[in-house]
Amino acid sequence: MKKRARQNHTPAFKAKVALAALKNDRTIAQLAEQFDVHPNQITSWKEQLLAGAADVFERGGSTKSSAPRSISRPCTPRSASWSWRTIF
């Protein structure tokens, strides 16, 4: 069995797949076969879309965020070591 190379999907592709999953006209397995991605990845993208959907209708918000959000704590001597927690 040959190992597949890691794929980098565009945000537009992820949105397309997540929206197709929200329609519920096909199963996750069928969508995974159609878009050639793992079913768990579709579920993850769908959850991310649902979690961020309210931000679209936020009052006073713009279409693009002007300041990037920090995904980890500031680097201090105690938190300087790399861990999975800082990425996710």
N, C-alpha and C positions, 0 to 999 in steps of 0.2 A: 504494500500500500504506500503510495507516494504522498508525502506531506505537502500541503498546499502553502503557497507563499502568503504572507500576511497582506490583507487588502486594506487600503485606506479609502473609505467612502466619503463622498462629499456631503455636506449638510443638506443639500437639495435632494440627494438620493435617499438619505435617511428619513427626511420628511415625507417623501413620496411613499416609502415603504410603511412608515408609521401611519400615514393617513389611509393607506390601503388596509392596514390591519384594523383601524377603527371602523371602517365600513362594515365589517363582519359579513361580507358576502362570500368570502372564502376562508378556509381554515388557515391557521398559522403554518401548518405543514405545506399547504399548497402555495402560500406566499413565499415560503422559504425556497421551494423548488423554482418558482417563477423568477425570483430575484437573485437566486444563487447565494443566499446567506443562511446562517444557522438560525433555527427557530428561536433560540434564546436571545439572539441579537435583535430579532424583530420585537420580541416582548420588551426588551430593555428600551429600545427606541420609542415604542408606543408609550411606555411609562414616562419617559423623559418628555415626550410631547404633551402628555396630559398634565404633568407637573408644571410645565412652563406655559401652558395655554392661557392662564389667567393674566400673565404679564403682558400679553398682547393688548388687553383691554384696560390696562392700568391707566388711571387718570393722570394727565400731565406727562406721560411717558413719550419717548420718541421711538422711531422705528429701530434705531441703532443706539446702543449704549455708548455714551461718550467716554466713560472711564471703565477700564477693564476691571472685572471683579477678581479679587484674590481668592484662590482656591485652597490656600494653606496658611498656616500661621506664619508670622514674621520669623525670620531666621535668628534664633538665639542659640547660645552654646548648648542649651538643653535640647532644643528641637533641631539642631543642625544635622543630625544623622538622618539618612534617607530611610523612609519606610513607606509601605503601601498606603498607610493612613493619610500621608500628605498628598498623594495623588488622587485618591477617591475621597 
